[in-house]
Amino acid sequence: MAALLALPEGGEWIVILVIVVLLFGSKKLPELTRNAARAMNEFKKVNSGEDDEKPQVDGKAAQPASGDLQSRPAESASEQRPGV
């Protein structure tokens, strides 16, 4: 079963490269590699905790305003179920 999990070696990489070129074309390969590199860099940034775009949560914004809770009276059980 270990042979199924082995990485390609030597000539197998050449066959894989030829198949990729045939599937995507030589003009599309540079764009694909650039996008793959960007994705890997973003993944590394997120995992290392260097994400610059962390949202700043305000204590006031995270909690509902007290006026919102007081402006709407609580409905009784009979008002929630009409016809009861």
mmCIF file of the N, C-alpha and C atoms, coordinates in Angstrom:
data_MODEL
# 
_entry.id   MODEL 
# 
loop_
_atom_site.group_PDB 
_atom_site.id 
_atom_site.type_symbol 
_atom_site.label_atom_id 
_atom_site.label_alt_id 
_atom_site.label_comp_id 
_atom_site.label_asym_id 
_atom_site.label_entity_id 
_atom_site.label_seq_id 
_atom_site.pdbx_PDB_ins_code 
_atom_site.Cartn_x 
_atom_site.Cartn_y 
_atom_site.Cartn_z 
_atom_site.occupancy 
_atom_site.B_iso_or_equiv 
_atom_site.pdbx_formal_charge 
_atom_site.auth_seq_id 
_atom_site.auth_comp_id 
_atom_site.auth_asym_id 
_atom_site.auth_atom_id 
_atom_site.pdbx_PDB_model_num 
ATOM 1   N N  . MET A 1 1  ? 0.816   -1.188 0.000   1.00 0.00 ? 1  MET A N  1 
ATOM 2   C CA . MET A 1 1  ? 0.000   0.000  0.000   1.00 0.00 ? 1  MET A CA 1 
ATOM 3   C C  . MET A 1 1  ? 0.862   1.255  0.000   1.00 0.00 ? 1  MET A C  1 
ATOM 4   N N  . ALA A 1 2  ? 2.075   1.167  0.488   1.00 0.00 ? 2  ALA A N  1 
ATOM 5   C CA . ALA A 1 2  ? 2.983   2.308  0.512   1.00 0.00 ? 2  ALA A CA 1 
ATOM 6   C C  . ALA A 1 2  ? 3.339   2.757  -0.897  1.00 0.00 ? 2  ALA A C  1 
ATOM 7   N N  . ALA A 1 3  ? 3.340   1.841  -1.858  1.00 0.00 ? 3  ALA A N  1 
ATOM 8   C CA . ALA A 1 3  ? 3.661   2.191  -3.237  1.00 0.00 ? 3  ALA A CA 1 
ATOM 9   C C  . ALA A 1 3  ? 2.587   3.098  -3.838  1.00 0.00 ? 3  ALA A C  1 
ATOM 10  N N  . LEU A 1 4  ? 1.369   2.997  -3.370  1.00 0.00 ? 4  LEU A N  1 
ATOM 11  C CA . LEU A 1 4  ? 0.300   3.847  -3.880  1.00 0.00 ? 4  LEU A CA 1 
ATOM 12  C C  . LEU A 1 4  ? 0.451   5.295  -3.418  1.00 0.00 ? 4  LEU A C  1 
ATOM 13  N N  . LEU A 1 5  ? 1.119   5.500  -2.312  1.00 0.00 ? 5  LEU A N  1 
ATOM 14  C CA . LEU A 1 5  ? 1.275   6.839  -1.753  1.00 0.00 ? 5  LEU A CA 1 
ATOM 15  C C  . LEU A 1 5  ? 2.595   7.495  -2.131  1.00 0.00 ? 5  LEU A C  1 
ATOM 16  N N  . ALA A 1 6  ? 3.421   6.824  -2.928  1.00 0.00 ? 6  ALA A N  1 
ATOM 17  C CA . ALA A 1 6  ? 4.736   7.352  -3.293  1.00 0.00 ? 6  ALA A CA 1 
ATOM 18  C C  . ALA A 1 6  ? 4.596   8.503  -4.287  1.00 0.00 ? 6  ALA A C  1 
ATOM 19  N N  . LEU A 1 7  ? 5.538   9.443  -4.222  1.00 0.00 ? 7  LEU A N  1 
ATOM 20  C CA . LEU A 1 7  ? 5.565   10.560 -5.159  1.00 0.00 ? 7  LEU A CA 1 
ATOM 21  C C  . LEU A 1 7  ? 6.185   10.112 -6.474  1.00 0.00 ? 7  LEU A C  1 
ATOM 22  N N  . PRO A 1 8  ? 5.807   10.778 -7.573  1.00 0.00 ? 8  PRO A N  1 
ATOM 23  C CA . PRO A 1 8  ? 6.411   10.433 -8.863  1.00 0.00 ? 8  PRO A CA 1 
ATOM 24  C C  . PRO A 1 8  ? 7.913   10.701 -8.857  1.00 0.00 ? 8  PRO A C  1 
ATOM 25  N N  . GLU A 1 9  ? 8.645   9.899  -9.612  1.00 0.00 ? 9  GLU A N  1 
ATOM 26  C CA . GLU A 1 9  ? 10.099  10.047 -9.701  1.00 0.00 ? 9  GLU A CA 1 
ATOM 27  C C  . GLU A 1 9  ? 10.518  10.151 -11.161 1.00 0.00 ? 9  GLU A C  1 
ATOM 28  N N  . GLY A 1 10 ? 11.612  10.851 -11.410 1.00 0.00 ? 10 GLY A N  1 
ATOM 29  C CA . GLY A 1 10 ? 12.281  10.908 -12.710 1.00 0.00 ? 10 GLY A CA 1 
ATOM 30  C C  . GLY A 1 10 ? 11.370  11.073 -13.908 1.00 0.00 ? 10 GLY A C  1 
ATOM 31  N N  . GLY A 1 11 ? 11.300  10.022 -14.715 1.00 0.00 ? 11 GLY A N  1 
ATOM 32  C CA . GLY A 1 11 ? 10.557  10.064 -15.970 1.00 0.00 ? 11 GLY A CA 1 
ATOM 33  C C  . GLY A 1 11 ? 9.065   10.274 -15.792 1.00 0.00 ? 11 GLY A C  1 
ATOM 34  N N  . GLU A 1 12 ? 8.543   9.916  -14.637 1.00 0.00 ? 12 GLU A N  1 
ATOM 35  C CA . GLU A 1 12 ? 7.115   10.109 -14.395 1.00 0.00 ? 12 GLU A CA 1 
ATOM 36  C C  . GLU A 1 12 ? 6.751   11.592 -14.393 1.00 0.00 ? 12 GLU A C  1 
ATOM 37  N N  . TRP A 1 13 ? 7.666   12.442 -13.902 1.00 0.00 ? 13 TRP A N  1 
ATOM 38  C CA . TRP A 1 13 ? 7.418   13.877 -13.912 1.00 0.00 ? 13 TRP A CA 1 
ATOM 39  C C  . TRP A 1 13 ? 7.329   14.405 -15.341 1.00 0.00 ? 13 TRP A C  1 
ATOM 40  N N  . ILE A 1 14 ? 8.142   13.858 -16.236 1.00 0.00 ? 14 ILE A N  1 
ATOM 41  C CA . ILE A 1 14 ? 8.113   14.292 -17.636 1.00 0.00 ? 14 ILE A CA 1 
ATOM 42  C C  . ILE A 1 14 ? 6.772   13.943 -18.255 1.00 0.00 ? 14 ILE A C  1 
ATOM 43  N N  . VAL A 1 15 ? 6.276   12.749 -17.989 1.00 0.00 ? 15 VAL A N  1 
ATOM 44  C CA . VAL A 1 15 ? 4.970   12.338 -18.515 1.00 0.00 ? 15 VAL A CA 1 
ATOM 45  C C  . VAL A 1 15 ? 3.874   13.247 -17.954 1.00 0.00 ? 15 VAL A C  1 
ATOM 46  N N  . ILE A 1 16 ? 3.938   13.552 -16.675 1.00 0.00 ? 16 ILE A N  1 
ATOM 47  C CA . ILE A 1 16 ? 2.942   14.441 -16.061 1.00 0.00 ? 16 ILE A CA 1 
ATOM 48  C C  . ILE A 1 16 ? 3.005   15.828 -16.686 1.00 0.00 ? 16 ILE A C  1 
ATOM 49  N N  . LEU A 1 17 ? 4.220   16.343 -16.921 1.00 0.00 ? 17 LEU A N  1 
ATOM 50  C CA . LEU A 1 17 ? 4.389   17.654 -17.535 1.00 0.00 ? 17 LEU A CA 1 
ATOM 51  C C  . LEU A 1 17 ? 3.807   17.687 -18.947 1.00 0.00 ? 17 LEU A C  1 
ATOM 52  N N  . VAL A 1 18 ? 4.050   16.646 -19.726 1.00 0.00 ? 18 VAL A N  1 
ATOM 53  C CA . VAL A 1 18 ? 3.510   16.575 -21.091 1.00 0.00 ? 18 VAL A CA 1 
ATOM 54  C C  . VAL A 1 18 ? 1.984   16.566 -21.052 1.00 0.00 ? 18 VAL A C  1 
ATOM 55  N N  . ILE A 1 19 ? 1.406   15.825 -20.136 1.00 0.00 ? 19 ILE A N  1 
ATOM 56  C CA . ILE A 1 19 ? -0.058  15.769 -20.033 1.00 0.00 ? 19 ILE A CA 1 
ATOM 57  C C  . ILE A 1 19 ? -0.624  17.133 -19.653 1.00 0.00 ? 19 ILE A C  1 
ATOM 58  N N  . VAL A 1 20 ? 0.030   17.822 -18.730 1.00 0.00 ? 20 VAL A N  1 
ATOM 59  C CA . VAL A 1 20 ? -0.431  19.148 -18.309 1.00 0.00 ? 20 VAL A CA 1 
ATOM 60  C C  . VAL A 1 20 ? -0.352  20.131 -19.467 1.00 0.00 ? 20 VAL A C  1 
ATOM 61  N N  . VAL A 1 21 ? 0.735   20.100 -20.231 1.00 0.00 ? 21 VAL A N  1 
ATOM 62  C CA . VAL A 1 21 ? 0.879   20.999 -21.385 1.00 0.00 ? 21 VAL A CA 1 
ATOM 63  C C  . VAL A 1 21 ? -0.197  20.701 -22.420 1.00 0.00 ? 21 VAL A C  1 
ATOM 64  N N  . LEU A 1 22 ? -0.493  19.433 -22.641 1.00 0.00 ? 22 LEU A N  1 
ATOM 65  C CA . LEU A 1 22 ? -1.534  19.081 -23.606 1.00 0.00 ? 22 LEU A CA 1 
ATOM 66  C C  . LEU A 1 22 ? -2.917  19.531 -23.130 1.00 0.00 ? 22 LEU A C  1 
ATOM 67  N N  . LEU A 1 23 ? -3.167  19.438 -21.850 1.00 0.00 ? 23 LEU A N  1 
ATOM 68  C CA . LEU A 1 23 ? -4.478  19.816 -21.326 1.00 0.00 ? 23 LEU A CA 1 
ATOM 69  C C  . LEU A 1 23 ? -4.691  21.325 -21.312 1.00 0.00 ? 23 LEU A C  1 
ATOM 70  N N  . PHE A 1 24 ? -3.702  22.077 -20.853 1.00 0.00 ? 24 PHE A N  1 
ATOM 71  C CA . PHE A 1 24 ? -3.887  23.510 -20.651 1.00 0.00 ? 24 PHE A CA 1 
ATOM 72  C C  . PHE A 1 24 ? -3.256  24.381 -21.729 1.00 0.00 ? 24 PHE A C  1 
ATOM 73  N N  . GLY A 1 25 ? -2.331  23.868 -22.489 1.00 0.00 ? 25 GLY A N  1 
ATOM 74  C CA . GLY A 1 25 ? -1.656  24.674 -23.492 1.00 0.00 ? 25 GLY A CA 1 
ATOM 75  C C  . GLY A 1 25 ? -0.509  25.460 -22.889 1.00 0.00 ? 25 GLY A C  1 
ATOM 76  N N  . SER A 1 26 ? 0.497   25.726 -23.697 1.00 0.00 ? 26 SER A N  1 
ATOM 77  C CA . SER A 1 26 ? 1.705   26.385 -23.187 1.00 0.00 ? 26 SER A CA 1 
ATOM 78  C C  . SER A 1 26 ? 1.467   27.855 -22.847 1.00 0.00 ? 26 SER A C  1 
ATOM 79  N N  . LYS A 1 27 ? 0.463   28.490 -23.437 1.00 0.00 ? 27 LYS A N  1 
ATOM 80  C CA . LYS A 1 27 ? 0.198   29.901 -23.152 1.00 0.00 ? 27 LYS A CA 1 
ATOM 81  C C  . LYS A 1 27 ? -0.467  30.086 -21.792 1.00 0.00 ? 27 LYS A C  1 
ATOM 82  N N  . LYS A 1 28 ? -1.202  29.090 -21.345 1.00 0.00 ? 28 LYS A N  1 
ATOM 83  C CA . LYS A 1 28 ? -1.942  29.195 -20.092 1.00 0.00 ? 28 LYS A CA 1 
ATOM 84  C C  . LYS A 1 28 ? -1.099  28.805 -18.875 1.00 0.00 ? 28 LYS A C  1 
ATOM 85  N N  . LEU A 1 29 ? -0.006  28.071 -19.072 1.00 0.00 ? 29 LEU A N  1 
ATOM 86  C CA . LEU A 1 29 ? 0.797   27.566 -17.956 1.00 0.00 ? 29 LEU A CA 1 
ATOM 87  C C  . LEU A 1 29 ? 1.395   28.658 -17.066 1.00 0.00 ? 29 LEU A C  1 
ATOM 88  N N  . PRO A 1 30 ? 1.978   29.739 -17.614 1.00 0.00 ? 30 PRO A N  1 
ATOM 89  C CA . PRO A 1 30 ? 2.522   30.778 -16.720 1.00 0.00 ? 30 PRO A CA 1 
ATOM 90  C C  . PRO A 1 30 ? 1.463   31.387 -15.799 1.00 0.00 ? 30 PRO A C  1 
ATOM 91  N N  . GLU A 1 31 ? 0.265   31.593 -16.323 1.00 0.00 ? 31 GLU A N  1 
ATOM 92  C CA . GLU A 1 31 ? -0.821  32.137 -15.505 1.00 0.00 ? 31 GLU A CA 1 
ATOM 93  C C  . GLU A 1 31 ? -1.217  31.149 -14.406 1.00 0.00 ? 31 GLU A C  1 
ATOM 94  N N  . LEU A 1 32 ? -1.271  29.872 -14.739 1.00 0.00 ? 32 LEU A N  1 
ATOM 95  C CA . LEU A 1 32 ? -1.617  28.858 -13.745 1.00 0.00 ? 32 LEU A CA 1 
ATOM 96  C C  . LEU A 1 32 ? -0.580  28.777 -12.635 1.00 0.00 ? 32 LEU A C  1 
ATOM 97  N N  . THR A 1 33 ? 0.700   28.847 -13.000 1.00 0.00 ? 33 THR A N  1 
ATOM 98  C CA . THR A 1 33 ? 1.743   28.769 -11.974 1.00 0.00 ? 33 THR A CA 1 
ATOM 99  C C  . THR A 1 33 ? 1.742   30.018 -11.090 1.00 0.00 ? 33 THR A C  1 
ATOM 100 N N  . ARG A 1 34 ? 1.480   31.189 -11.685 1.00 0.00 ? 34 ARG A N  1 
ATOM 101 C CA . ARG A 1 34 ? 1.393   32.422 -10.895 1.00 0.00 ? 34 ARG A CA 1 
ATOM 102 C C  . ARG A 1 34 ? 0.249   32.339 -9.892  1.00 0.00 ? 34 ARG A C  1 
ATOM 103 N N  . ASN A 1 35 ? -0.902  31.875 -10.363 1.00 0.00 ? 35 ASN A N  1 
ATOM 104 C CA . ASN A 1 35 ? -2.056  31.761 -9.475  1.00 0.00 ? 35 ASN A CA 1 
ATOM 105 C C  . ASN A 1 35 ? -1.808  30.739 -8.369  1.00 0.00 ? 35 ASN A C  1 
ATOM 106 N N  . ALA A 1 36 ? -1.138  29.649 -8.699  1.00 0.00 ? 36 ALA A N  1 
ATOM 107 C CA . ALA A 1 36 ? -0.825  28.636 -7.686  1.00 0.00 ? 36 ALA A CA 1 
ATOM 108 C C  . ALA A 1 36 ? 0.136   29.206 -6.643  1.00 0.00 ? 36 ALA A C  1 
ATOM 109 N N  . ALA A 1 37 ? 1.120   29.985 -7.088  1.00 0.00 ? 37 ALA A N  1 
ATOM 110 C CA . ALA A 1 37 ? 2.074   30.591 -6.152  1.00 0.00 ? 37 ALA A CA 1 
ATOM 111 C C  . ALA A 1 37 ? 1.376   31.600 -5.242  1.00 0.00 ? 37 ALA A C  1 
ATOM 112 N N  . ARG A 1 38 ? 0.472   32.399 -5.791  1.00 0.00 ? 38 ARG A N  1 
ATOM 113 C CA . ARG A 1 38 ? -0.274  33.362 -4.972  1.00 0.00 ? 38 ARG A CA 1 
ATOM 114 C C  . ARG A 1 38 ? -1.135  32.645 -3.937  1.00 0.00 ? 38 ARG A C  1 
ATOM 115 N N  . ALA A 1 39 ? -1.776  31.574 -4.367  1.00 0.00 ? 39 ALA A N  1 
ATOM 116 C CA . ALA A 1 39 ? -2.620  30.817 -3.442  1.00 0.00 ? 39 ALA A CA 1 
ATOM 117 C C  . ALA A 1 39 ? -1.793  30.215 -2.314  1.00 0.00 ? 39 ALA A C  1 
ATOM 118 N N  . MET A 1 40 ? -0.617  29.694 -2.638  1.00 0.00 ? 40 MET A N  1 
ATOM 119 C CA . MET A 1 40 ? 0.244   29.118 -1.603  1.00 0.00 ? 40 MET A CA 1 
ATOM 120 C C  . MET A 1 40 ? 0.726   30.195 -0.636  1.00 0.00 ? 40 MET A C  1 
ATOM 121 N N  . ASN A 1 41 ? 1.063   31.381 -1.154  1.00 0.00 ? 41 ASN A N  1 
ATOM 122 C CA . ASN A 1 41 ? 1.502   32.482 -0.287  1.00 0.00 ? 41 ASN A CA 1 
ATOM 123 C C  . ASN A 1 41 ? 0.379   32.933 0.647   1.00 0.00 ? 41 ASN A C  1 
ATOM 124 N N  . GLU A 1 42 ? -0.841  33.037 0.127   1.00 0.00 ? 42 GLU A N  1 
ATOM 125 C CA . GLU A 1 42 ? -1.977  33.413 0.962   1.00 0.00 ? 42 GLU A CA 1 
ATOM 126 C C  . GLU A 1 42 ? -2.224  32.359 2.036   1.00 0.00 ? 42 GLU A C  1 
ATOM 127 N N  . PHE A 1 43 ? -2.114  31.108 1.657   1.00 0.00 ? 43 PHE A N  1 
ATOM 128 C CA . PHE A 1 43 ? -2.304  30.011 2.608   1.00 0.00 ? 43 PHE A CA 1 
ATOM 129 C C  . PHE A 1 43 ? -1.266  30.081 3.718   1.00 0.00 ? 43 PHE A C  1 
ATOM 130 N N  . LYS A 1 44 ? -0.023  30.360 3.351   1.00 0.00 ? 44 LYS A N  1 
ATOM 131 C CA . LYS A 1 44 ? 1.042   30.466 4.354   1.00 0.00 ? 44 LYS A CA 1 
ATOM 132 C C  . LYS A 1 44 ? 0.801   31.660 5.274   1.00 0.00 ? 44 LYS A C  1 
ATOM 133 N N  . LYS A 1 45 ? 0.344   32.792 4.709   1.00 0.00 ? 45 LYS A N  1 
ATOM 134 C CA . LYS A 1 45 ? 0.068   33.983 5.512   1.00 0.00 ? 45 LYS A CA 1 
ATOM 135 C C  . LYS A 1 45 ? -1.013  33.708 6.544   1.00 0.00 ? 45 LYS A C  1 
ATOM 136 N N  . VAL A 1 46 ? -2.077  33.071 6.104   1.00 0.00 ? 46 VAL A N  1 
ATOM 137 C CA . VAL A 1 46 ? -3.196  32.795 7.000   1.00 0.00 ? 46 VAL A CA 1 
ATOM 138 C C  . VAL A 1 46 ? -2.767  31.836 8.097   1.00 0.00 ? 46 VAL A C  1 
ATOM 139 N N  . ASN A 1 47 ? -1.993  30.831 7.755   1.00 0.00 ? 47 ASN A N  1 
ATOM 140 C CA . ASN A 1 47 ? -1.561  29.855 8.752   1.00 0.00 ? 47 ASN A CA 1 
ATOM 141 C C  . ASN A 1 47 ? -0.554  30.430 9.733   1.00 0.00 ? 47 ASN A C  1 
ATOM 142 N N  . SER A 1 48 ? 0.266   31.377 9.293   1.00 0.00 ? 48 SER A N  1 
ATOM 143 C CA . SER A 1 48 ? 1.276   31.942 10.188  1.00 0.00 ? 48 SER A CA 1 
ATOM 144 C C  . SER A 1 48 ? 0.728   33.104 11.015  1.00 0.00 ? 48 SER A C  1 
ATOM 145 N N  . GLY A 1 49 ? -0.480  33.565 10.719  1.00 0.00 ? 49 GLY A N  1 
ATOM 146 C CA . GLY A 1 49 ? -1.092  34.638 11.499  1.00 0.00 ? 49 GLY A CA 1 
ATOM 147 C C  . GLY A 1 49 ? -0.687  36.013 11.044  1.00 0.00 ? 49 GLY A C  1 
ATOM 148 N N  . GLU A 1 50 ? -0.162  36.167 9.857   1.00 0.00 ? 50 GLU A N  1 
ATOM 149 C CA . GLU A 1 50 ? 0.282   37.466 9.351   1.00 0.00 ? 50 GLU A CA 1 
ATOM 150 C C  . GLU A 1 50 ? -0.770  38.120 8.468   1.00 0.00 ? 50 GLU A C  1 
ATOM 151 N N  . ASP A 1 51 ? -2.004  37.779 8.671   1.00 0.00 ? 51 ASP A N  1 
ATOM 152 C CA . ASP A 1 51 ? -3.071  38.327 7.847   1.00 0.00 ? 51 ASP A CA 1 
ATOM 153 C C  . ASP A 1 51 ? -3.256  39.802 8.182   1.00 0.00 ? 51 ASP A C  1 
ATOM 154 N N  . ASP A 1 52 ? -3.004  40.686 7.212   1.00 0.00 ? 52 ASP A N  1 
ATOM 155 C CA . ASP A 1 52 ? -3.101  42.128 7.429   1.00 0.00 ? 52 ASP A CA 1 
ATOM 156 C C  . ASP A 1 52 ? -4.544  42.621 7.388   1.00 0.00 ? 52 ASP A C  1 
ATOM 157 N N  . GLU A 1 53 ? -5.445  41.825 6.854   1.00 0.00 ? 53 GLU A N  1 
ATOM 158 C CA . GLU A 1 53 ? -6.814  42.269 6.661   1.00 0.00 ? 53 GLU A CA 1 
ATOM 159 C C  . GLU A 1 53 ? -7.742  41.776 7.763   1.00 0.00 ? 53 GLU A C  1 
ATOM 160 N N  . LYS A 1 54 ? -7.255  41.678 8.983   1.00 0.00 ? 54 LYS A N  1 
ATOM 161 C CA . LYS A 1 54 ? -8.105  41.248 10.089  1.00 0.00 ? 54 LYS A CA 1 
ATOM 162 C C  . LYS A 1 54 ? -9.086  42.366 10.404  1.00 0.00 ? 54 LYS A C  1 
ATOM 163 N N  . PRO A 1 55 ? -10.359 42.041 10.495  1.00 0.00 ? 55 PRO A N  1 
ATOM 164 C CA . PRO A 1 55 ? -11.337 43.092 10.797  1.00 0.00 ? 55 PRO A CA 1 
ATOM 165 C C  . PRO A 1 55 ? -11.197 43.564 12.233  1.00 0.00 ? 55 PRO A C  1 
ATOM 166 N N  . GLN A 1 56 ? -11.284 44.851 12.414  1.00 0.00 ? 56 GLN A N  1 
ATOM 167 C CA . GLN A 1 56 ? -11.215 45.441 13.740  1.00 0.00 ? 56 GLN A CA 1 
ATOM 168 C C  . GLN A 1 56 ? -12.634 45.491 14.295  1.00 0.00 ? 56 GLN A C  1 
ATOM 169 N N  . VAL A 1 57 ? -12.886 44.709 15.313  1.00 0.00 ? 57 VAL A N  1 
ATOM 170 C CA . VAL A 1 57 ? -14.216 44.641 15.895  1.00 0.00 ? 57 VAL A CA 1 
ATOM 171 C C  . VAL A 1 57 ? -14.290 45.610 17.060  1.00 0.00 ? 57 VAL A C  1 
ATOM 172 N N  . ASP A 1 58 ? -15.244 46.494 16.985  1.00 0.00 ? 58 ASP A N  1 
ATOM 173 C CA . ASP A 1 58 ? -15.486 47.444 18.062  1.00 0.00 ? 58 ASP A CA 1 
ATOM 174 C C  . ASP A 1 58 ? -16.377 46.781 19.098  1.00 0.00 ? 58 ASP A C  1 
ATOM 175 N N  . GLY A 1 59 ? -16.131 47.024 20.343  1.00 0.00 ? 59 GLY A N  1 
ATOM 176 C CA . GLY A 1 59 ? -16.981 46.472 21.389  1.00 0.00 ? 59 GLY A CA 1 
ATOM 177 C C  . GLY A 1 59 ? -18.420 46.946 21.244  1.00 0.00 ? 59 GLY A C  1 
ATOM 178 N N  . LYS A 1 60 ? -18.569 48.195 20.807  1.00 0.00 ? 60 LYS A N  1 
ATOM 179 C CA . LYS A 1 60 ? -19.903 48.765 20.637  1.00 0.00 ? 60 LYS A CA 1 
ATOM 180 C C  . LYS A 1 60 ? -20.620 48.140 19.449  1.00 0.00 ? 60 LYS A C  1 
ATOM 181 N N  . ALA A 1 61 ? -19.900 47.879 18.371  1.00 0.00 ? 61 ALA A N  1 
ATOM 182 C CA . ALA A 1 61 ? -20.523 47.329 17.175  1.00 0.00 ? 61 ALA A CA 1 
ATOM 183 C C  . ALA A 1 61 ? -20.878 45.860 17.354  1.00 0.00 ? 61 ALA A C  1 
ATOM 184 N N  . ALA A 1 62 ? -20.141 45.144 18.181  1.00 0.00 ? 62 ALA A N  1 
ATOM 185 C CA . ALA A 1 62 ? -20.391 43.723 18.359  1.00 0.00 ? 62 ALA A CA 1 
ATOM 186 C C  . ALA A 1 62 ? -21.622 43.475 19.220  1.00 0.00 ? 62 ALA A C  1 
ATOM 187 N N  . GLN A 1 63 ? -21.957 44.407 20.114  1.00 0.00 ? 63 GLN A N  1 
ATOM 188 C CA . GLN A 1 63 ? -23.106 44.243 20.989  1.00 0.00 ? 63 GLN A CA 1 
ATOM 189 C C  . GLN A 1 63 ? -24.290 45.004 20.410  1.00 0.00 ? 63 GLN A C  1 
ATOM 190 N N  . PRO A 1 64 ? -25.488 44.446 20.520  1.00 0.00 ? 64 PRO A N  1 
ATOM 191 C CA . PRO A 1 64 ? -26.655 45.189 20.032  1.00 0.00 ? 64 PRO A CA 1 
ATOM 192 C C  . PRO A 1 64 ? -26.886 46.424 20.891  1.00 0.00 ? 64 PRO A C  1 
ATOM 193 N N  . ALA A 1 65 ? -27.348 47.457 20.259  1.00 0.00 ? 65 ALA A N  1 
ATOM 194 C CA . ALA A 1 65 ? -27.614 48.695 20.983  1.00 0.00 ? 65 ALA A CA 1 
ATOM 195 C C  . ALA A 1 65 ? -28.755 48.468 21.963  1.00 0.00 ? 65 ALA A C  1 
ATOM 196 N N  . SER A 1 66 ? -28.662 49.087 23.126  1.00 0.00 ? 66 SER A N  1 
ATOM 197 C CA . SER A 1 66 ? -29.694 48.889 24.148  1.00 0.00 ? 66 SER A CA 1 
ATOM 198 C C  . SER A 1 66 ? -31.030 49.464 23.689  1.00 0.00 ? 66 SER A C  1 
ATOM 199 N N  . GLY A 1 67 ? -31.013 50.466 22.851  1.00 0.00 ? 67 GLY A N  1 
ATOM 200 C CA . GLY A 1 67 ? -32.240 51.056 22.334  1.00 0.00 ? 67 GLY A CA 1 
ATOM 201 C C  . GLY A 1 67 ? -33.013 50.092 21.455  1.00 0.00 ? 67 GLY A C  1 
ATOM 202 N N  . ASP A 1 68 ? -32.311 49.216 20.751  1.00 0.00 ? 68 ASP A N  1 
ATOM 203 C CA . ASP A 1 68 ? -32.982 48.246 19.895  1.00 0.00 ? 68 ASP A CA 1 
ATOM 204 C C  . ASP A 1 68 ? -33.800 47.267 20.719  1.00 0.00 ? 68 ASP A C  1 
ATOM 205 N N  . LEU A 1 69 ? -33.282 46.871 21.849  1.00 0.00 ? 69 LEU A N  1 
ATOM 206 C CA . LEU A 1 69 ? -33.986 45.903 22.683  1.00 0.00 ? 69 LEU A CA 1 
ATOM 207 C C  . LEU A 1 69 ? -35.175 46.538 23.389  1.00 0.00 ? 69 LEU A C  1 
ATOM 208 N N  . GLN A 1 70 ? -35.076 47.806 23.745  1.00 0.00 ? 70 GLN A N  1 
ATOM 209 C CA . GLN A 1 70 ? -36.144 48.466 24.479  1.00 0.00 ? 70 GLN A CA 1 
ATOM 210 C C  . GLN A 1 70 ? -37.224 49.019 23.560  1.00 0.00 ? 70 GLN A C  1 
ATOM 211 N N  . SER A 1 71 ? -36.900 49.285 22.310  1.00 0.00 ? 71 SER A N  1 
ATOM 212 C CA . SER A 1 71 ? -37.885 49.877 21.418  1.00 0.00 ? 71 SER A CA 1 
ATOM 213 C C  . SER A 1 71 ? -38.925 48.867 20.967  1.00 0.00 ? 71 SER A C  1 
ATOM 214 N N  . ARG A 1 72 ? -38.622 47.576 21.071  1.00 0.00 ? 72 ARG A N  1 
ATOM 215 C CA . ARG A 1 72 ? -39.545 46.541 20.631  1.00 0.00 ? 72 ARG A CA 1 
ATOM 216 C C  . ARG A 1 72 ? -39.964 45.719 21.854  1.00 0.00 ? 72 ARG A C  1 
ATOM 217 N N  . PRO A 1 73 ? -41.212 45.834 22.309  1.00 0.00 ? 73 PRO A N  1 
ATOM 218 C CA . PRO A 1 73 ? -41.629 45.070 23.485  1.00 0.00 ? 73 PRO A CA 1 
ATOM 219 C C  . PRO A 1 73 ? -41.686 43.577 23.169  1.00 0.00 ? 73 PRO A C  1 
ATOM 220 N N  . ALA A 1 74 ? -41.463 42.781 24.179  1.00 0.00 ? 74 ALA A N  1 
ATOM 221 C CA . ALA A 1 74 ? -41.502 41.329 24.013  1.00 0.00 ? 74 ALA A CA 1 
ATOM 222 C C  . ALA A 1 74 ? -42.931 40.902 23.740  1.00 0.00 ? 74 ALA A C  1 
ATOM 223 N N  . GLU A 1 75 ? -43.081 39.971 22.800  1.00 0.00 ? 75 GLU A N  1 
ATOM 224 C CA . GLU A 1 75 ? -44.405 39.477 22.459  1.00 0.00 ? 75 GLU A CA 1 
ATOM 225 C C  . GLU A 1 75 ? -44.777 38.362 23.422  1.00 0.00 ? 75 GLU A C  1 
ATOM 226 N N  . SER A 1 76 ? -46.029 38.339 23.804  1.00 0.00 ? 76 SER A N  1 
ATOM 227 C CA . SER A 1 76 ? -46.469 37.255 24.679  1.00 0.00 ? 76 SER A CA 1 
ATOM 228 C C  . SER A 1 76 ? -46.698 36.005 23.843  1.00 0.00 ? 76 SER A C  1 
ATOM 229 N N  . ALA A 1 77 ? -46.858 34.875 24.483  1.00 0.00 ? 77 ALA A N  1 
ATOM 230 C CA . ALA A 1 77 ? -47.038 33.603 23.784  1.00 0.00 ? 77 ALA A CA 1 
ATOM 231 C C  . ALA A 1 77 ? -48.311 33.605 22.958  1.00 0.00 ? 77 ALA A C  1 
ATOM 232 N N  . SER A 1 78 ? -49.370 34.266 23.441  1.00 0.00 ? 78 SER A N  1 
ATOM 233 C CA . SER A 1 78 ? -50.628 34.283 22.691  1.00 0.00 ? 78 SER A CA 1 
ATOM 234 C C  . SER A 1 78 ? -50.510 35.146 21.440  1.00 0.00 ? 78 SER A C  1 
ATOM 235 N N  . GLU A 1 79 ? -49.672 36.166 21.463  1.00 0.00 ? 79 GLU A N  1 
ATOM 236 C CA . GLU A 1 79 ? -49.486 37.012 20.290  1.00 0.00 ? 79 GLU A CA 1 
ATOM 237 C C  . GLU A 1 79 ? -48.647 36.318 19.234  1.00 0.00 ? 79 GLU A C  1 
ATOM 238 N N  . GLN A 1 80 ? -47.772 35.427 19.632  1.00 0.00 ? 80 GLN A N  1 
ATOM 239 C CA . GLN A 1 80 ? -46.915 34.727 18.684  1.00 0.00 ? 80 GLN A CA 1 
ATOM 240 C C  . GLN A 1 80 ? -47.686 33.672 17.906  1.00 0.00 ? 80 GLN A C  1 
ATOM 241 N N  . ARG A 1 81 ? -48.688 33.051 18.538  1.00 0.00 ? 81 ARG A N  1 
ATOM 242 C CA . ARG A 1 81 ? -49.467 32.000 17.882  1.00 0.00 ? 81 ARG A CA 1 
ATOM 243 C C  . ARG A 1 81 ? -50.899 32.493 17.705  1.00 0.00 ? 81 ARG A C  1 
ATOM 244 N N  . PRO A 1 82 ? -51.220 33.036 16.541  1.00 0.00 ? 82 PRO A N  1 
ATOM 245 C CA . PRO A 1 82 ? -52.587 33.532 16.345  1.00 0.00 ? 82 PRO A CA 1 
ATOM 246 C C  . PRO A 1 82 ? -53.576 32.367 16.314  1.00 0.00 ? 82 PRO A C  1 
ATOM 247 N N  . GLY A 1 83 ? -54.774 32.608 16.821  1.00 0.00 ? 83 GLY A N  1 
ATOM 248 C CA . GLY A 1 83 ? -55.828 31.603 16.820  1.00 0.00 ? 83 GLY A CA 1 
ATOM 249 C C  . GLY A 1 83 ? -55.783 30.682 18.014  1.00 0.00 ? 83 GLY A C  1 
ATOM 250 N N  . VAL A 1 84 ? -54.930 30.962 18.978  1.00 0.00 ? 84 VAL A N  1 
ATOM 251 C CA . VAL A 1 84 ? -54.851 30.096 20.164  1.00 0.00 ? 84 VAL A CA 1 
ATOM 252 C C  . VAL A 1 84 ? -55.531 30.783 21.308  1.00 0.00 ? 84 VAL A C  1 
# 
